[in-house]
Amino acid sequence: MNDLIGAIGGYFSLELPKPKEHYHPELLHFQSARAAFYALLEAGSPRKVWMPYYICDSMLSPLHEIGVPVSFYSLNSDFSIKDDMELLDDEWILYVNYFGICGAEQNRLLSKYPKEQLVFDHSQAFFQKPLDCLATIFSPRKFFGVPDGGMLSTQLKIRNDFVRDESSYDRTKHLLKRACFTAEKGYADYQVAESTLQNCQPKGMSVFTDHLLKTIDYTTVKDQRNNNFWYLHEALASVNKVQINKTYVDGPMVYPFLTDNASLKSELIQKRIFIPTYWPEVGQRSNSGMFEHKLLAGLNALPCDQRYSVKEMDEMLKVVSNG
């Protein structure tokens, strides 16, 4: 019986909606995306993995921990891979569907390289279905108010004896503070929660996170993200240095607005419009290309998620237009 409802009587738990099913019900569930990647590497034992310069350190840590060699590649201004790679047997390419807008490049890669050597990172593209490739990795906490969780679709046989993660309750303080107070009140707790996921040894998804993900109205969430994204795009497309192919956008993570105005991010934050930097550590990779450095300096990941409506989009656009 589910641990969340196994006992009868006593004190109450959180009042959660009745669980339905996952958006991707066929996937394997882990405590984080990096743990899912670790499990994949253990099962596949690649000779080498080609990784983008433009990626967070957390996805490199499983490779370093297991001892898999890494080669890096640069991106063009449309997020396509800049140079052709001579992919040898037992080597993999990992490609990120950045912000959920890179479906065209994924299709190009599938037509160019053996599908059993392609891994797609959908940490920023939750609503995109897994493609016919070696593996697709998801990170639901980038899209929803859950404490942890990672998902994996793969052709490989993955061991299924991982113990469940039992630490989710240690990662809920920032979620509760955001609900009760202000965003600033919970930020330090958010950073602590993120740090507890640095250990990428695979565990199964916690009972709590599994339950939460089954209660989400995914249709409404996706529709709201799309509405907000296209509202921003209509206003900013003519000045956005990121070219967006409308065909492949469905439930995007953020609206990626690239500008030469390096001060816009600080202006947005001063107005309590909190946007992340993807990813400061990229600047330490000495051979990363010009586009990667432009992204570090001028990319503004404008929130367009299900929490917001046209009202908040207009507030952001006012700051952007005055910046």
C-alpha positions, 0 to 999 in steps of 0.5 A, a space after each residue: 500500500 502507498 506509504 502516504 495513505 497506509 495508516 488509518 486515523 491520527 494526525 493529518 498530512 498535507 491535503 493533496 489531490 487524489 493522484 492520477 497518473 504521470 505525464 510520462 507514465 512509462 519512464 523510470 523514476 529517480 531522485 534527480 536527472 543527474 542520478 538518472 544519467 548516472 544509472 544510464 552511464 552504468 548500464 551503457 558503459 560508453 567509451 566517451 560522451 560528447 557534451 556541450 560546453 553550454 551545460 551545468 556542472 551537475 550533468 558532468 559530475 556523473 561522468 567524472 565520478 564513473 570515469 567516462 572521458 568527455 569531449 566538448 562541442 560548441 553551439 551555433 546561434 540557433 543552438 545547433 551543434 557547431 561542428 560535425 563530430 566523428 562519432 566512434 563506436 561506443 561513443 555517445 552524444 548528449 544534446 540538450 533541448 534548450 528551453 524546450 525550443 530545439 526540436 529541429 536540431 534533435 531531428 537533424 541529429 537523429 538523421 545524421 547519427 546512429 540513434 543508439 548513440 544519442 542521448 537527449 537531455 529534456 531537463 528544460 523540455 518536460 512536455 516534449 515526448 521521448 524520441 527514438 534514441 538511446 535515452 531521454 532524461 527529464 527533470 520535473 522540478 524545473 517545471 513544477 513545485 516539487 522537491 526533487 525527481 528525475 526521469 529516464 526513458 531508455 532502450 538499455 536495461 537499467 537495474 531496478 533495485 535502487 532504494 527509494 529516496 527518503 530525503 524529500 522532506 528535507 527539501 520542502 522548506 523553500 517550497 513552503 516558505 514561497 507559499 507562506 511568505 516571499 520568494 526572498 524568504 525561501 531562497 537560502 533554503 532553496 540553495 540548501 535543497 539543491 546542494 543535497 542533490 549533488 550526490 548522484 548515486 541513483 535512488 528511486 524517486 521519493 513517494 512524496 514527489 511521485 505523489 505530487 507529480 500525479 496530482 498536476 493538471 498537466 494540460 492546464 500547465 502546458 496551455 498556460 506556458 504556451 500562452 505566456 511564451 507566445 505573448 512574450 514572443 509577439 512583443 519581443 521577436 523583432 529584437 530577440 537574438 534567439 531565433 525560435 522555430 514555432 513548430 517545436 515549441 509546446 510547454 516551454 520552460 522559459 522565454 529565452 530573450 537574448 540581448 546586447 544589454 548586459 544590465 537588463 538582468 540586474 534591472 529585472 532582478 531589482 524589480 523582483 523579477 528573478 531570472 537565473 543565469 545558465 550557467 556561470 561555470 560555462 565561463 570556466 571552460 576555456 574553449 567554449 565558443 563565442 555564442 556560449 559567452 554571449 548567452 552568459 552575458 546577455 540571455 534573460 530567461 523570462 518566466 512564462 510558467 503556469 503561475 503567471 498570466 498576461 498581467 505578469 507578462 506585461 510587467 516584465 515587458 515594461 521593464 524590458 522595454 525601458 532597459 
